[in-house]
Amino acid sequence: VRGGPAKRLVAFDLEATGLQAETDRIVEFCFLELDENFNQLNRFHSLLCPGVPMSPEVIAVHGLTDEDLAEQPKF
């Protein structure tokens, strides 16, 4: 809308220990605040310790290992 307030968007991405919402856990998340031209205004990123071991298949997808996350806070 011309002359109206600037539009802002929030995009997010998650990485997890797998695809099962009931059993798998989030290990990384990122939120980006974007202006109406998709320029980044703000960014929040965090790693999390899932408390369970990750499979080699999951590590191959996002590259995060149990050792990378061992000292991170739990969700």
Buried (B, 14 or more C-beta within 10 A) or exposed (E): EEEEEEEEEEEEEEBBBBEEEEEBBBBBBBEBBBEEEEEEEEEEEEBBBBEEEBEEEBBEEBEBEBEBBEEBEEE
